[in-house]
Amino acid sequence: MAYNTQQTTEISDSFLTRTQAAEFLNLKRCTLEAWAIRGDGPAFVKFGRAVRYRVSDLEAYVKQQTRSNTIES
């Protein structure tokens, strides 16, 4: 599933599954799982056992990870 900027703006409060969120970030699902276990990565919501990610939280996470050089941690 491809996400373009215009589409993302229109659905910024939508929920994505972990698989969809991983695709959105161009990561593997297991990476998001590992981050969630460690308390790292983007914020997520749990509905019972179901894990969902808000598109707006994923976008905010990307902005927080933006660096201008490799020295920044």
Secondary structure as the mmCIF struct_conf table of DSSP 4:
data_model
#
loop_
_struct_conf.conf_type_id
_struct_conf.id
_struct_conf.beg_label_comp_id
_struct_conf.beg_label_asym_id
_struct_conf.beg_label_seq_id
_struct_conf.end_label_comp_id
_struct_conf.end_label_asym_id
_struct_conf.end_label_seq_id
HELX_RH_AL_P HELX_RH_AL_P1 THR A 5 GLU A 10
TURN_TY1_P TURN_TY1_P1 ILE A 11 ASP A 13
STRN STRN1 PHE A 15 THR A 17
HELX_RH_AL_P HELX_RH_AL_P2 ARG A 18 LEU A 25
TURN_TY1_P TURN_TY1_P2 ASN A 26 ASN A 26
HELX_RH_AL_P HELX_RH_AL_P3 ARG A 29 ARG A 38
TURN_TY1_P TURN_TY1_P3 GLY A 39 GLY A 39
BEND BEND1 GLY A 41 PRO A 42
STRN STRN2 VAL A 45 PHE A 47
TURN_TY1_P TURN_TY1_P4 GLY A 48 ARG A 49
STRN STRN3 ALA A 50 ARG A 54
HELX_RH_AL_P HELX_RH_AL_P4 VAL A 55 GLN A 65
BEND BEND2 SER A 68 ASN A 69
TURN_TY1_P TURN_TY1_P5 THR A 70 ILE A 71
#
